[in-house]
Amino acid sequence: MNDEILPPAPAPPSSSPSDQVAMPAMGLMIAGALGILGNIVFLLLHFGAMTLGGLSAFTGGGMGGMMAGSIGLFFRVLGLAACCFVIYGAMQLKSLGNYTMALVAAIVALIPCFIPCPCCFIGIGAGIWAIIVLIKPDVKAAFAQK
């Protein structure tokens, strides 16, 4: 048996805060872009159904008819605005610009009603990842230095 005492393994190099935020920011940007695309598709379907008339014939009235009308339109426009905000917050995260905007955008990405399914799962994953990175002390310090 060889009983040599080996020196301790070197610590892995710590990545810079800009490296730490790069991938979560990219995930938020992808989720926001897919959310915009999904909301636009739903808006086009919404307007197509409105121009064809007979929304209640497709939805059977009730809650489906209500969501297909002006309330549905409101939520699609709100979803578009939320997805644009997620992209803006992701850019703030990537550039280590505004900590509060980046954190709020990561939280908004967690709300599945704003980013249509199945894209909401990307938003949830990227939002959780971004929040985990944002609460690290060295990342917070990097935002404060800018």
LINUR-V103041 format. One record per pair of residues at least 12 apart in sequence whose C-alpha atoms are under 10 Angstrom apart, sorted by the first residue. I is the first residue (numbers start at 1). J is the second residue. D is the distance in whole Angstrom. If there is no record, write none. Layout:
I;J;D
I;J;D
This chain:
16;138;8
16;139;8
16;142;9
17;94;10
17;96;8
17;133;9
17;134;9
17;136;9
17;137;10
17;138;7
17;139;5
17;140;9
17;141;9
17;142;7
17;143;9
18;93;9
18;94;7
18;95;7
18;96;7
18;139;8
18;142;8
18;143;10
19;94;9
19;139;10
20;94;9
20;130;9
20;133;7
20;134;9
20;136;10
20;138;10
20;139;8
21;90;9
21;93;6
21;94;6
21;95;9
21;96;8
21;129;9
21;130;7
21;131;10
21;132;10
21;133;7
21;134;8
21;139;8
22;90;9
22;91;10
22;93;8
22;94;6
22;95;9
22;96;10
22;130;9
23;94;9
23;126;9
23;129;9
23;130;9
24;90;8
24;93;8
24;94;8
24;106;9
24;125;9
24;126;6
24;127;8
24;128;9
24;129;6
24;130;5
24;131;9
24;132;9
24;133;8
24;134;10
25;86;10
25;87;9
25;88;10
25;89;8
25;90;5
25;91;7
25;92;9
25;93;6
25;94;6
25;95;9
25;102;9
25;106;9
25;126;8
25;127;9
25;129;9
25;130;7
26;87;9
26;90;7
26;91;9
26;93;9
26;94;8
26;126;8
26;130;10
27;87;10
27;90;8
27;122;7
27;123;7
27;124;10
27;125;8
27;126;5
27;127;8
27;129;9
27;130;9
28;83;9
28;86;7
28;87;7
28;88;9
28;89;8
28;90;6
28;91;9
28;93;9
28;102;10
28;105;8
28;106;7
28;109;7
28;122;8
28;123;6
28;124;9
28;125;9
28;126;6
28;127;7
28;129;9
28;130;8
29;83;9
29;84;9
29;85;10
29;86;7
29;87;5
29;88;8
29;89;9
29;90;6
29;91;8
29;94;10
29;109;10
29;123;9
29;126;9
30;83;10
30;86;10
30;87;8
30;90;10
30;119;9
30;122;8
30;123;8
30;126;9
31;83;8
31;86;8
31;87;8
31;109;8
31;115;7
31;116;10
31;119;6
31;120;7
31;121;9
31;122;6
31;123;5
31;124;9
31;125;9
31;126;8
31;127;9
32;79;10
32;80;9
32;81;10
32;82;8
32;83;5
32;84;6
32;85;8
32;86;6
32;87;5
32;88;9
32;89;10
32;90;9
32;105;10
32;109;8
32;114;9
32;115;7
32;119;9
32;120;9
32;122;9
32;123;7
33;80;10
33;83;7
33;84;8
33;86;9
33;87;7
33;115;9
33;119;9
34;83;9
34;115;8
34;116;8
34;117;10
34;118;9
34;119;6
34;120;9
34;122;9
34;123;9
35;79;8
35;80;7
35;82;9
35;83;6
35;84;9
35;86;10
35;109;10
35;112;10
35;114;7
35;115;5
35;116;6
35;117;9
35;118;9
35;119;6
35;120;8
35;122;10
35;123;9
36;76;10
36;77;10
36;79;8
36;80;6
36;81;9
36;82;9
36;83;6
36;84;7
36;87;10
36;114;9
36;115;8
36;116;9
37;80;9
37;83;10
37;115;9
37;116;9
37;119;10
38;76;9
38;79;9
38;80;9
38;114;10
38;115;7
38;116;6
38;117;8
38;118;9
38;119;8
39;75;9
39;76;6
39;77;8
39;78;9
39;79;7
39;80;6
39;81;10
39;83;9
39;114;8
39;115;8
39;116;7
40;76;8
40;77;9
40;79;10
40;80;8
41;76;10
42;72;10
42;73;9
42;76;7
42;116;9
43;68;10
43;72;9
43;73;7
43;74;10
43;75;10
43;76;6
43;77;8
43;80;10
45;68;10
46;67;10
46;68;7
46;69;8
46;70;10
46;72;8
46;73;7
46;76;9
47;68;9
47;69;9
47;73;9
49;68;8
49;69;10
50;68;8
50;69;8
55;68;7
55;69;8
56;68;8
56;69;9
75;113;9
75;114;8
76;113;9
76;114;8
76;115;10
76;116;9
77;114;9
78;113;10
78;114;7
79;112;10
79;113;7
79;114;4
79;115;7
79;116;8
80;114;8
80;115;8
81;114;9
82;105;8
82;108;7
82;109;8
82;111;10
82;113;10
82;114;6
82;115;8
83;105;9
83;108;8
83;109;8
83;114;7
83;115;7
83;123;10
84;105;10
85;101;9
85;102;10
85;104;9
85;105;6
85;106;10
85;108;8
85;109;9
86;101;9
86;102;8
86;103;10
86;104;8
86;105;5
86;106;7
86;107;9
86;108;7
86;109;6
86;115;10
86;123;9
86;127;9
87;102;9
87;105;8
87;106;10
87;109;10
88;101;8
88;102;8
88;105;8
89;101;5
89;102;4
89;103;8
89;104;7
89;105;5
89;106;7
89;108;10
89;109;10
90;102;6
90;103;9
90;105;7
90;106;8
90;127;10
90;130;9
92;105;9
92;143;10
93;105;9
93;106;9
93;130;8
93;133;10
93;134;9
93;139;10
93;143;9
95;143;9
95;146;9
96;139;8
96;140;9
96;141;10
96;142;7
96;143;5
96;144;9
96;145;9
96;146;7
97;142;9
97;143;6
97;144;9
97;145;10
97;146;7
98;143;7
98;144;9
98;146;9
99;134;8
99;139;9
99;140;8
99;142;10
99;143;6
99;144;8
100;134;10
100;143;10
102;127;10
102;130;8
102;131;9
102;134;8
103;127;9
103;130;8
103;131;7
103;133;10
103;134;7
103;135;9
104;127;10
104;131;9
105;127;8
105;130;9
105;131;10
106;123;8
106;124;9
106;125;10
106;126;7
106;127;4
106;128;7
106;129;9
106;130;6
106;131;6
106;132;10
106;134;9
107;123;9
107;124;9
107;126;10
107;127;6
107;128;8
107;130;9
107;131;8
108;123;9
108;124;9
108;127;8
109;121;9
109;122;9
109;123;5
109;124;6
109;125;9
109;126;8
109;127;5
109;128;9
109;130;10
110;122;9
110;123;6
110;124;4
110;125;8
110;126;8
110;127;6
110;128;7
111;123;8
111;124;7
111;127;9
112;124;7
